[in-house]
């Protein structure tokens, strides 16, 4: 300890003699003024974000440099001269102090380099073009299909196909589907498909186009991997434009089914009590014809409901749809109520055997009973249907009809 005290005293004396504290103090005041000026100038001059950080680092590194310069040189009226006079420190102590100061400067510079180089590397890796893609597994966006027809008159059909595909995919358990309001903002997109995928936070994007020629229409769809921009799946469909709604439903179902098969580990939700998208699509298409109520349309509906059962023989609503189609043929066609009821009854029984709580089956039962004059039984079945699914419109309509025939309109609205 006795050896260190003279060294400390001598070092302080030597620093004072060489005017090092005064030089470092003046530099500190200069640094403070510069930092204040820089802080005021950043926004007005629109300086880049990295410039203030660089200036602060340089100014900090300047402290050891000023110390070394003040130690070695004097500022005199005649200019800068090497420090003179007799040092209270030995040559070895003087060299040691100088070396320590130089090492401190180098060490400080190296510390800043390591820190900011690591931060820059992290920032670069976090940039959108370098960031690891973190969209959910099994996620997709459906873009509006492009109308490439010569007349440019297929936009409504193009949007309808995309919306139907989106609707079908939204019913698949485990598949994340970007909302229509988000994906449809990229109509006729100017962005790269990979950028669209990142903006929508999905791993795959479905895009397509519509072309028409005479009475034929060609629809092309392609599924693209957002991460690398390559195609996962592509398909074209050629159809006669005899029924655009039926084509829209059919093609959308085929595409949705193919897309589901392109993803791994998906479980489909119940779509009207079926896990088969093709069956659900045939059922919906049949209902489109069914609502038109003409004999020809009802015959088409029978075909689509039968097709639904070919895809899924345990699809209760399709059996019920066959039943009430036969009953409507007794009203709008040339089938007698007795014959229609004979056709409908086995279908209703199958539907209820599959699903004892099928609103569609109870509605069909109510319609059948109504058409053969059993109004009390019809009312009971229709009320059961409404209780099971108050949004099933046919049951509401038929119940209103049964009550209306009995002059019980006010009761319906109680």
C-alpha positions as CSV (number, residue, x, y, z in Angstrom):
1,X,0.0,0.0,0.0
2,X,2.9,2.3,0.8
3,X,4.2,2.0,-2.8
4,X,0.8,2.9,-4.3
5,X,0.3,6.2,-2.5
6,X,3.4,8.0,-4.0
7,X,2.4,6.6,-7.5
8,X,-1.2,8.0,-7.2
9,X,0.1,11.3,-5.9
10,X,2.7,11.5,-8.6
11,X,0.2,10.6,-11.3
12,X,-2.2,13.3,-10.3
13,X,0.6,15.8,-10.2
14,X,1.8,14.8,-13.6
15,X,-1.8,15.0,-15.0
16,X,-2.1,18.5,-13.6
17,X,1.3,19.6,-14.9
18,X,0.4,18.4,-18.4
19,X,-3.0,20.1,-18.1
20,X,-4.9,16.9,-18.9
21,X,-7.9,17.6,-16.6
22,X,-8.3,21.0,-18.3
23,X,-8.2,19.5,-21.8
24,X,-10.6,16.7,-20.9
25,X,-13.0,19.2,-19.2
26,X,-13.0,21.5,-22.2
27,X,-13.7,18.5,-24.5
28,X,-16.6,17.4,-22.2
29,X,-18.1,20.9,-22.5
30,X,-17.7,20.8,-26.3
31,X,-19.3,17.3,-26.4
32,X,-22.3,18.5,-24.4
33,X,-22.9,21.5,-26.7
34,X,-22.6,19.3,-29.8
35,X,-25.1,16.8,-28.4
36,X,-27.6,19.6,-27.7
37,X,-27.2,20.9,-31.2
38,X,-27.5,17.5,-32.7
39,X,-30.7,16.7,-30.7
40,X,-32.3,19.9,-32.0
41,X,-31.2,19.3,-35.6
42,X,-32.2,15.6,-36.1
43,X,-35.9,16.3,-37.0
44,X,-35.5,19.5,-39.0
45,X,-32.6,18.2,-41.1
46,X,-34.3,14.7,-41.4
47,X,-31.0,13.0,-40.4
48,X,-31.0,9.2,-40.7
49,X,-31.6,7.2,-37.6
50,X,-28.1,5.8,-37.5
51,X,-26.2,9.2,-37.6
52,X,-26.9,10.4,-34.0
53,X,-25.7,7.0,-32.7
54,X,-22.5,7.2,-34.7
55,X,-21.8,10.7,-33.6
56,X,-22.2,9.8,-29.9
57,X,-19.9,6.8,-30.3
58,X,-17.2,8.9,-32.0
59,X,-17.5,11.5,-29.3
60,X,-17.2,8.9,-26.5
61,X,-14.1,7.4,-28.1
62,X,-12.7,10.9,-28.3
63,X,-12.3,11.1,-24.5
64,X,-9.3,8.6,-24.4
65,X,-7.9,10.3,-27.5
66,X,-8.1,13.7,-25.9
67,X,-6.5,12.3,-22.8
68,X,-3.6,10.8,-24.8
69,X,-3.1,14.0,-26.9
70,X,-3.1,16.2,-23.7
71,X,-0.6,13.9,-22.1
72,X,1.8,14.0,-25.0
73,X,1.4,17.6,-26.2
74,X,1.0,21.1,-24.9
75,X,-1.1,23.9,-26.5
76,X,1.1,27.0,-26.3
77,X,1.0,30.5,-27.9
78,X,3.6,29.2,-30.4
79,X,1.4,26.2,-31.3
80,X,1.2,22.5,-30.3
81,X,4.4,21.2,-28.8
82,X,5.4,18.0,-27.2
83,X,5.0,18.1,-23.4
84,X,8.3,19.1,-21.8
85,X,9.6,19.4,-18.3
86,X,10.7,16.9,-15.7
87,X,8.1,14.2,-15.1
88,X,7.5,13.1,-11.5
89,X,6.9,9.6,-12.9
90,X,9.6,7.3,-14.0
91,X,9.9,6.4,-17.7
92,X,8.4,3.0,-17.0
93,X,5.4,4.4,-15.1
94,X,4.9,7.0,-17.8
95,X,4.9,4.3,-20.5
96,X,2.5,2.2,-18.5
97,X,0.0,5.0,-18.0
98,X,0.1,5.8,-21.7
99,X,-0.4,2.1,-22.6
100,X,-3.3,1.7,-20.3
101,X,-5.0,4.8,-21.8
102,X,-4.5,3.5,-25.3
103,X,-5.8,0.1,-24.3
104,X,-8.8,1.7,-22.7
105,X,-9.6,3.5,-26.0
106,X,-9.2,0.4,-28.0
107,X,-11.2,-1.7,-25.6
108,X,-14.0,0.9,-25.6
109,X,-14.0,0.9,-29.4
110,X,-14.1,-2.9,-29.6
111,X,-17.0,-3.1,-27.1
112,X,-19.0,-0.7,-29.3
113,X,-18.2,-2.7,-32.4
114,X,-19.3,-6.0,-30.9
115,X,-22.5,-4.5,-29.5
116,X,-23.6,-2.6,-32.6
117,X,-22.5,-5.3,-35.0
118,X,-24.7,-7.8,-33.2
119,X,-27.6,-5.3,-33.1
120,X,-27.2,-4.7,-36.8
121,X,-27.2,-8.4,-37.5
122,X,-30.3,-8.9,-35.4
123,X,-32.0,-6.0,-37.2
124,X,-31.1,-7.4,-40.7
125,X,-32.4,-10.8,-39.7
126,X,-35.6,-9.2,-38.5
127,X,-36.2,-7.4,-41.8
128,X,-39.3,-8.6,-43.8
129,X,-37.1,-10.0,-46.6
130,X,-34.9,-11.9,-44.2
131,X,-37.3,-12.8,-41.4
132,X,-38.2,-16.4,-41.0
133,X,-41.8,-16.8,-42.2
134,X,-44.0,-17.2,-39.1
135,X,-47.5,-17.4,-40.6
136,X,-49.7,-20.1,-39.1
137,X,-49.4,-23.7,-40.4
138,X,-52.1,-24.5,-43.0
139,X,-53.0,-20.9,-43.7
140,X,-54.4,-19.6,-46.9
141,X,-55.7,-16.5,-48.6
142,X,-58.2,-16.6,-51.5
143,X,-57.7,-13.6,-53.9
144,X,-60.5,-12.4,-56.2
145,X,-60.3,-14.2,-59.5
146,X,-59.3,-12.1,-62.5
147,X,-61.7,-11.6,-65.3
148,X,-59.7,-12.2,-68.6
149,X,-62.8,-12.6,-70.8
150,X,-62.7,-10.4,-74.0
151,X,-65.8,-8.5,-73.0
152,X,-64.8,-8.2,-69.4
153,X,-68.2,-9.1,-68.2
154,X,-67.4,-12.0,-65.9
155,X,-66.4,-10.1,-62.8
156,X,-69.5,-11.0,-60.9
157,X,-68.9,-14.7,-61.7
158,X,-65.2,-14.4,-60.8
159,X,-65.9,-13.0,-57.4
160,X,-68.6,-15.5,-56.8
161,X,-66.3,-18.4,-57.4
162,X,-63.6,-16.9,-55.1
163,X,-66.2,-16.2,-52.4
164,X,-67.6,-19.7,-52.6
165,X,-64.1,-21.3,-52.3
166,X,-63.4,-19.0,-49.3
167,X,-66.7,-20.1,-47.7
168,X,-65.9,-23.8,-48.2
169,X,-62.4,-23.5,-46.9
170,X,-63.6,-21.6,-43.8
171,X,-65.5,-24.7,-42.8
172,X,-62.4,-26.9,-42.7
173,X,-61.1,-27.5,-39.2
174,X,-57.5,-26.6,-38.7
175,X,-57.2,-24.4,-41.8
176,X,-56.6,-20.7,-41.2
177,X,-58.3,-18.6,-43.9
178,X,-57.7,-14.9,-44.4
179,X,-60.9,-12.8,-44.2
180,X,-62.5,-11.7,-47.4
181,X,-62.2,-8.0,-46.6
182,X,-58.5,-8.5,-46.3
183,X,-57.8,-10.8,-49.3
184,X,-60.1,-9.0,-51.6
185,X,-58.1,-5.7,-51.2
186,X,-55.6,-7.3,-53.5
187,X,-57.8,-7.3,-56.6
188,X,-55.5,-7.1,-59.7
189,X,-52.5,-7.1,-57.3
190,X,-49.5,-5.0,-58.1
191,X,-47.5,-6.7,-55.3
192,X,-45.4,-9.8,-55.6
193,X,-47.4,-12.8,-54.4
194,X,-44.9,-13.5,-51.7
195,X,-45.4,-10.0,-50.3
196,X,-49.1,-10.4,-50.4
197,X,-48.8,-13.6,-48.4
198,X,-46.6,-11.9,-45.8
199,X,-49.1,-9.0,-45.5
200,X,-52.0,-11.4,-45.0
201,X,-49.9,-13.6,-42.8
202,X,-50.6,-16.8,-44.7
203,X,-48.4,-19.6,-46.1
204,X,-50.3,-20.1,-49.3
205,X,-52.3,-17.9,-51.7
206,X,-54.9,-19.1,-54.2
207,X,-55.3,-17.0,-57.3
208,X,-57.2,-17.6,-60.5
209,X,-58.7,-16.3,-63.7
210,X,-61.8,-16.6,-65.8
211,X,-62.0,-16.6,-69.6
212,X,-65.1,-17.0,-71.7
213,X,-65.5,-17.8,-75.4
214,X,-69.0,-18.1,-76.8
215,X,-71.0,-20.3,-74.6
216,X,-67.9,-21.8,-72.9
217,X,-66.0,-20.7,-69.9
218,X,-62.6,-21.7,-68.6
219,X,-61.6,-21.2,-65.0
220,X,-58.0,-21.6,-63.9
221,X,-56.9,-21.7,-60.3
222,X,-53.4,-22.0,-58.8
223,X,-52.1,-22.4,-55.3
224,X,-48.8,-20.7,-54.6
225,X,-46.4,-21.2,-51.7
226,X,-45.7,-17.8,-50.3
227,X,-42.3,-18.7,-48.9
228,X,-40.7,-19.4,-52.3
229,X,-43.3,-18.2,-54.8
230,X,-43.6,-21.7,-56.5
231,X,-46.8,-23.4,-57.4
232,X,-48.2,-26.1,-55.1
233,X,-51.2,-27.0,-57.2
234,X,-52.8,-25.8,-60.4
235,X,-55.9,-26.8,-62.3
236,X,-58.2,-25.6,-65.2
237,X,-61.9,-26.2,-65.6
238,X,-63.9,-26.0,-68.9
239,X,-67.7,-25.7,-68.7
240,X,-70.7,-24.8,-70.7
241,X,-72.4,-21.6,-69.4
242,X,-75.8,-23.1,-69.1
243,X,-76.1,-22.5,-65.3
244,X,-73.4,-20.2,-63.9
245,X,-74.5,-20.7,-60.3
246,X,-74.2,-24.5,-60.6
247,X,-70.8,-24.1,-62.3
248,X,-69.7,-21.7,-59.6
249,X,-70.7,-24.2,-56.9
250,X,-69.3,-27.2,-58.7
251,X,-65.9,-25.7,-59.5
252,X,-65.5,-24.1,-56.1
253,X,-66.1,-27.4,-54.5
254,X,-63.6,-29.2,-56.6
255,X,-61.0,-26.5,-56.0
256,X,-61.7,-26.5,-52.2
257,X,-61.4,-30.3,-52.1
258,X,-58.1,-30.2,-53.9
259,X,-56.7,-27.5,-51.7
260,X,-57.6,-29.4,-48.5
261,X,-55.7,-32.3,-49.9
262,X,-52.7,-30.1,-50.4
263,X,-52.4,-29.4,-46.7
264,X,-51.4,-31.9,-44.1
265,X,-53.2,-33.0,-41.0
266,X,-56.5,-31.2,-41.6
267,X,-59.8,-32.2,-40.1
268,X,-62.9,-31.0,-41.8
269,X,-65.8,-29.6,-39.8
270,X,-69.3,-30.7,-40.3
271,X,-70.7,-28.9,-43.3
272,X,-74.4,-29.5,-42.8
273,X,-73.5,-32.8,-41.0
274,X,-71.1,-34.0,-43.7
275,X,-67.3,-34.1,-43.8
276,X,-67.4,-34.3,-47.6
277,X,-67.1,-31.0,-49.4
278,X,-68.3,-32.5,-52.7
279,X,-71.5,-33.8,-51.0
280,X,-72.1,-30.4,-49.4
281,X,-71.6,-28.7,-52.7
282,X,-74.0,-31.0,-54.6
283,X,-76.5,-30.4,-51.8
284,X,-76.2,-26.6,-52.1
285,X,-76.5,-26.8,-55.9
286,X,-79.6,-28.9,-55.6
287,X,-81.2,-26.4,-53.3
288,X,-80.5,-23.6,-55.8
289,X,-82.6,-25.6,-58.3
290,X,-85.1,-26.6,-55.6
291,X,-86.0,-23.0,-54.8
292,X,-87.0,-22.3,-58.4
293,X,-90.0,-24.6,-58.0
294,X,-90.6,-25.5,-61.7
295,X,-90.9,-29.2,-62.6
296,X,-87.7,-29.1,-64.6
297,X,-85.7,-27.4,-61.8
298,X,-87.1,-29.9,-59.2
299,X,-86.0,-32.8,-61.4
300,X,-82.5,-31.3,-61.5
301,X,-82.6,-30.9,-57.8
302,X,-83.4,-34.6,-57.4
303,X,-80.2,-35.4,-59.4
304,X,-78.0,-33.2,-57.3
305,X,-79.3,-34.5,-54.0
306,X,-78.7,-38.1,-55.3
307,X,-75.2,-37.0,-56.2
308,X,-74.7,-35.7,-52.7
309,X,-75.6,-39.1,-51.3
310,X,-73.1,-40.8,-53.7
311,X,-70.4,-38.7,-52.1
312,X,-71.7,-39.3,-48.6
313,X,-74.4,-42.0,-48.0
314,X,-74.9,-40.8,-44.4
315,X,-75.8,-37.2,-45.3
316,X,-79.2,-36.8,-43.6
317,X,-80.1,-33.4,-45.1
318,X,-79.8,-34.9,-48.6
319,X,-82.3,-37.6,-47.8
320,X,-84.6,-34.9,-46.4
321,X,-84.1,-32.8,-49.5
322,X,-85.1,-35.8,-51.7
323,X,-88.3,-36.2,-49.6
324,X,-89.5,-32.6,-49.8
325,X,-88.5,-32.4,-53.5
326,X,-90.9,-35.3,-54.2
327,X,-93.6,-33.5,-52.2
328,X,-93.1,-30.2,-54.1
329,X,-93.4,-32.2,-57.4
330,X,-96.9,-33.1,-56.2
331,X,-97.6,-29.3,-56.1
332,X,-95.8,-28.1,-59.1
333,X,-95.5,-31.2,-61.2
334,X,-97.8,-34.1,-62.2
335,X,-97.0,-36.4,-59.3
336,X,-99.9,-37.3,-57.0
337,X,-99.6,-36.5,-53.3
338,X,-100.0,-40.2,-52.5
339,X,-97.2,-41.3,-54.9
340,X,-95.0,-38.4,-53.7
341,X,-95.6,-39.3,-50.0
342,X,-94.7,-42.9,-50.8
343,X,-91.4,-41.7,-52.3
344,X,-90.7,-39.2,-49.5
345,X,-91.5,-41.4,-46.4
346,X,-88.5,-43.8,-46.8
347,X,-86.2,-40.8,-47.3
348,X,-87.5,-39.2,-44.1
349,X,-87.0,-42.4,-42.2
350,X,-83.4,-42.7,-43.4
351,X,-82.7,-39.1,-42.5
352,X,-84.1,-39.5,-39.0
353,X,-82.2,-42.8,-38.5
354,X,-79.0,-41.1,-39.3
355,X,-79.7,-37.9,-37.3
356,X,-82.7,-38.0,-34.9
357,X,-82.4,-34.2,-34.5
358,X,-82.4,-33.3,-38.2
359,X,-84.3,-30.1,-38.7
360,X,-84.5,-30.8,-42.4
361,X,-86.0,-34.3,-41.8
362,X,-88.7,-33.0,-39.5
363,X,-89.5,-30.2,-41.9
364,X,-89.9,-32.8,-44.7
365,X,-92.1,-34.9,-42.4
366,X,-94.3,-31.9,-41.7
367,X,-94.6,-31.1,-45.4
368,X,-95.5,-34.7,-46.2
369,X,-98.2,-34.8,-43.4
370,X,-99.6,-31.4,-44.5
371,X,-99.9,-32.6,-48.2
372,X,-101.9,-35.7,-47.2
373,X,-104.2,-33.8,-44.9
374,X,-102.7,-34.6,-41.5
375,X,-102.5,-31.0,-40.3
376,X,-102.0,-31.7,-36.6
377,X,-99.1,-34.1,-37.3
378,X,-97.7,-31.6,-39.8
379,X,-97.8,-28.8,-37.3
380,X,-96.1,-30.9,-34.6
381,X,-93.3,-32.0,-37.0
382,X,-92.8,-28.4,-38.3
383,X,-92.7,-27.0,-34.8
384,X,-90.1,-29.6,-33.9
385,X,-88.0,-28.5,-37.0
386,X,-88.2,-24.9,-36.0
387,X,-87.2,-25.7,-32.4
388,X,-84.1,-27.6,-33.7
389,X,-83.1,-24.9,-36.2
390,X,-85.1,-21.6,-36.1
391,X,-83.1,-20.4,-39.1
392,X,-84.3,-23.2,-41.5
393,X,-86.6,-21.1,-43.7
394,X,-88.6,-24.0,-45.4
395,X,-89.9,-25.1,-42.0
396,X,-91.0,-21.5,-41.1
397,X,-92.8,-21.2,-44.4
398,X,-94.6,-24.5,-44.2
399,X,-95.6,-24.0,-40.6
400,X,-97.0,-20.6,-41.6
401,X,-98.9,-22.3,-44.4
402,X,-100.4,-25.0,-42.0
403,X,-101.5,-22.3,-39.5
404,X,-102.8,-20.0,-42.3
405,X,-105.1,-22.7,-43.6
406,X,-106.7,-22.8,-40.1
407,X,-107.0,-19.1,-39.8
408,X,-104.4,-18.9,-37.1
409,X,-102.2,-16.1,-38.5
410,X,-102.1,-14.1,-35.2
411,X,-100.9,-17.2,-33.3
412,X,-97.9,-17.4,-35.6
413,X,-96.6,-14.0,-34.5
414,X,-97.2,-14.5,-30.7
